[in-house]
């Protein structure tokens, strides 16, 4: 027998949601209706799983009463053994279902990639990561939109920011934040020596307008002529936009479009998402530490993942996970990594939930 968790709070919440869904006015706000329906479905599954375990445990009790009756003893023992194997698995599934849902689930996601340590090679690696996520988006049929980019003299990226839209984008990519390290022989290395370079990745949920309100007086917006390659239309008009949010000091530069208005809109999207990220981490009272953990300094010794080209190896250091399918990963085949990270995250959250309830 397993000790079943207290189901009463879930039952009460389920009844509350049932009442809300019965109110036609709720469906006037489609976003609210979707949120309530999703939570209702999640709790319904939890209640069904709890009920299945209860039925199994009752069946064991009933079978035990038949063990002393010769004509039913063998069948009862078999039934008990089968159920005792089944219940722990059902119990584990129930506990995972009871974990709180990620509040950012289903959000569009902004990815920021910056070259770290390693000079020109770091910028080339940043462009490799960019292409990797582009291939992933293509494989997943996610919508892609480049928000801003700054190229290096070697043809890589000093910085590139892009938006991905899709139902499961956030759940897949939320663990990508941190320092990514590459070990390989650069194309400019004549002696064949392996170099180590880094790039930083930041993953931000796209902010909704209702979450982040910005006072125009808090903004300093400057327009200028875009620099670097981009075609004559970009470079001969004052289309680039730089936005400074004075209260926080956050700055966004966008020159990807020929239209000044489009660059401003893209820049505001990035700024709002950065402000949402700031707000969320401040609410958890550890903003400074989390931001360092997420972006890091770009130093070679700080890393969450290593891409080793000579051994065709990709290693995630947070969970000690290694795969020799590096080429496949660079072509966007990353589900094995995402699954391993998600499982470890759920395991930690489950351990924390159980320890809090002890």
N, C-alpha and C positions, 0 to 999 in steps of 0.2 A: 504494500500500500504506500502511496505517496501522500504527503501533506498538501492538500489543495490550498491555493492562495485565497484570500478574501475576495469573493466575487461581488459582494454587495455594492461597492461604489460603482462598478461597471454596470450593474443592473439598474441602479438609480439613474445613471447618466443615460443609459439606453432609453429608459422611459421618458426622460426629459427631451431627448432627441426625437422620439416618436411623436411627442406633442408638438414640437416645432415643425416637423415635416407635415403635420396635419393642418398647419396654419397656412392658408394660401398666400398671405402677405410676405412670407419668407421668400417665396420664389420671385418676388419683385426685384430682389438683389441676387442676381445669378451667381456671383462669387460666393456669397454667404450660403446660398442653397447648396452649391457644390461642396463647400467645406463641411456643412452639416451632414450631407449625404455620405461623404467619404468617412467621416467619423462614425456615423451610424452603421455603415457596412463593416468597419473595422471591429466595433464592439460586438456586433452580431456574430461575427466569426469567433470572437473570444468566448461568448456565451455558449455557442454551439460546441466548441472544443471542451469547455468546462463540463457541459452536459454529457458529452461522449465519455469523458473520464469517469464521471459519476456513475454512468450506466455500467461501465466496465467493472468498477469497484463493487457495485451492487451485484453484478453477475458472479463475481468471485465469492462473495458472501453466500449467495444462493448455492453455488457449486459446492462450497465447503459443507453445507448441510446435507449434501447427498453422498459425501465420501463414505460414510458409515453404512450406506445401503449397498449391498453387494452387486445388485444389478445395475447400479448407476456409478459405482466407485471409479471405474476405469475412465469412463467418459468425463466425469467430474474433474479428475486429476488432469486430464489432457486440456480441458477447458481452462482450468486454473493456470497451468503452465503457459498456455497461449496468451492469456490475458496479462499475466505478470511480465511477459516480454513486451507486450504492446503498450502497456500503461506508461512506462518511463519515457518512451518516445513521444507519446501524446502529451505528457506533462512538459517535456522540454519545448515542444512546439507551442504549447499554451503560454509558457513563460515568455518566449520570444515575441509572441503576439501581443503580450501585455506591455511591452516596452513602449515608451512614449514615441509618437510619430515625430519625425524631423519637421519642425515648423516651416522649413524652406523647401519641403518636398514639392516637386512639380514646377519649380521656378525656372525661368530662363536664367542663364549663367554667363557672367563676364569673366574671361580669362585674360590675365595680364602676364606676359612673359618678358623678362629682362635678362640681357647678357650679364653674367657675373664675372668671376675671376677667370682670366685666360685670354684677354685681349680679343683679337680678331677671331680666334678659334671659338671663344665663348659666344660671339655673335652668330657664328655659323651653327653652333649647337642650338642656340635659341631659335633659329629658323628651322632646324630639324624637328624640334619640339612642336613648333607651330604647324609644320606639315603633318606631323603625327596626329595632332588633334584635329586637323582638317580632314585627314583620311578617316579618323574615327567618326567624325560628324557625317561624312559621306556614307560610311558603312551603316550608320544608325538612322539615316534619313533625317538628321537634324538640320534645321535652317541655320545658315552661317552668315554673319555680317561683320566685316572688319570695321573697327571703330577708329583706330589710330595705329600708325607704324612709323618707326624711325630706323632707317637703314644705316649700315656701317660701310666703311670703305671696302671691306672684303666681300660685300654682297649679302651679309647676314643681317640680323636685326639687333639694334641696340635695345629696342623695345617694340612690342607689338601687342595690341589690345583688340580683342574680338568678342562678339556676342554669339552665343549658341542658344537656339530655341528648340525645345522639345520636352515632352512630358517627363522623361527620365534623365535629362541632362545633369541636373544637380545631384541626384542620387549616385550617378556614375562618377562624376568628376570632383565631388567635394573633398576627396582625400588627396587630390593632386597638388595641393598647396605646399610649398617648401622649396628647398634647394635640390636641383637635379644635377648630377655630376656625370661627365662623360670622360672615358679613358680611351684614347685612340691616337693614331698617327695623323697629325694634321696634313692637309694637302700641301702646305708650305714647308713641311719638315723634310729636308733633303736626306738627313742621316737615318731616318726611319725610327726615331725615338718616339715612344708613347708619351703623350702629354695629357694632363688632367685639367679640365675646364669645368665651369659651372654656369647654370642659368637658374634664375628664380622664377617660380610660378605662383601666382596668387589667383584664387578662385573666389569670386564674389557673386552672391545671388543678386539678380537684377531687382532694383528697388521699384516699388509701385508708388504712384503719385500720392496715394492716400497715406503712405508711411513716412515720406520725407517731403516736408514743405520748406522751400528755400525762399527767404526774403531777398528780393532783387537787390536791396541796398547792401546785402552782405557779399555781393559778387563784384569782382573787378574783371571785366572782360576786355581783352585786347585782341585786335585783328592785325595780321601781318601777312607778308608774302611767304608762302610755303617754301622751304629750302630742300635741296637734294633732288634726286630723280623723281619724276612723276608726270612728265609730259608738259608741253608748253602751256596748256590751259591752266594747270595748277600753278606753275611758277610765274605767270605773268599777271596774276590777279591777287588781291589781298584777301585770300579765302581762308587762310589758316586762323584758327581761333584758340586763344589761351584763356582759360577761366580759373580765377583764383577765388576760393572760398575763404574770405578773410578771418572768420572766427576760428577755423581749424587749420588754416594754412595749406589745405589741400589744393593742388594745382593739376589741371588737366589741359593737355595740348592736343588739338585735333586738326589735321590737315589732309585727311584722306579723300575728302570730296572737293570738287571744284566750287561748290556752292558754300558760301559763308554760313548761310542759315542751316544747311545740313550738317556742317561741321559743329556749329553751336549746339544743335539738337543732340548729336552724338556725344559731344563733350558733356552735356548736362546729364545724359543717361549714365555715363561712366561716373560722374561726380556724385549723383544720387546713390549709386550702388556702393561707392566708397563710403559715403556718409551713413548708409544703412549698416554697412559692415562695422563702422566705428560705433554706431549706436548699439548694435547687438553685443559687441564685445564689452562695451562699457557697462551694459546691463548685467553682464556676468562678472563685473568687478575685476577683470584682469585684462584689460585692453592691451596695455603695454607688452605684457608677456606673450599674449596670443599673437599679436602682430609680428613679434620677432620670430615666434615659432612658425608662423605662416610664411613669411617672406624671407626671413633670415638676412644675412649680410652678403651672401654670394661668395663667401670664403670657401675654399676647396674642402676644408675639413667639416663643414656643415652640410649635411645632405640627408635627404630622405630616400633617394634612389640613385643607383649607379648604372650607367649604360656602358658596358665594357665591350668594345668592338673586337679586339683580338680574340676573345673567348666567346663572342656572340652571346654574351650573358647580360641579363638585366636583373638587378637585385634591389628589393625594397627593404631597407634597413630597419624600418619600424616593426616589421613582423618577421624578419629573417626569411623572406621569401625569395627564391631564386629560380629563374627560368632561363633556358638557353635558346629561347625563341625571340631573340632581339630583333632580327629582321622583320618578323611578323608583327612585333609590337610597334615598330616604327611605321608599319603600314596600317596602323589603327586597330590591330587585334590585341586589345587590352582587357578583355572581359575577365580573363583568369586572374589578373592583378586586382581588378575592381572587386571580384567575388571574394578573394582572400582578405582584402582590406575590410570589406563589409562584414564578413564573418567574425573577424577579430574585434571590430568595433562593437558588434552585437554581443559578443562574449564579455567584453569589458563592461558594457552597460548592464548586462544581466547580472554580473557579479556585484556591481554597485547597487542595483535594485534589491538584490537578495540581502546584501549586508545592511542596507538601510532598514529593511523590514525585520531584521533579527532583534 
